[in-house]
């Protein structure tokens, strides 16, 4: 994705389609829809993935634009990537080689790292400019 497009979409204020979100249970994933507040034609999808191939404590967040275009992936727990331990982030823009380059999560400004499933979802949403005021996030019901 072009840097200009990424920056516009990332900085665009967004809202989720629901006021109450439930986290994915272990071994599953869940997704939430979002739209641009200032431009409702801009559609997003947030995925919270707790499925691990080799680790049972996997926790990953992905923000998609228009359903299929990955913008950012944050691996809270999981495999290291080219020597970069988790937590780390993949940003799918030109500067970051369209996600191939992993960056320690600690390098992102204004991102509070936590592996708590509820708080980490809230941090991911806030970092990606989703309106979290009045939003309820609950642990899995399963």
HELIX and SHEET records of a PDB file:
HELIX    1   1 UNK A    3  UNK A   11  1                                   9    
HELIX    2   2 UNK A   97  UNK A   99  5                                   3    
HELIX    3   3 UNK A  105  UNK A  107  5                                   3    
HELIX    4   4 UNK A  117  UNK A  127  1                                  11    
SHEET    1   A 7 UNK A  14  UNK A  16  0                                        
SHEET    2   A 7 UNK A  29  UNK A  36 -1                                        
SHEET    3   A 7 UNK A  43  UNK A  49 -1                                        
SHEET    4   A 7 UNK A  59  UNK A  65 -1                                        
SHEET    5   A 7 UNK A  69  UNK A  77 -1                                        
SHEET    6   A 7 UNK A  88  UNK A  91 -1                                        
SHEET    7   A 7 UNK A 102  UNK A 104 -1                                        
SHEET    1   B 2 UNK A  20  UNK A  22  0                                        
SHEET    2   B 2 UNK A 136  UNK A 138  1                                        
END                                                                             
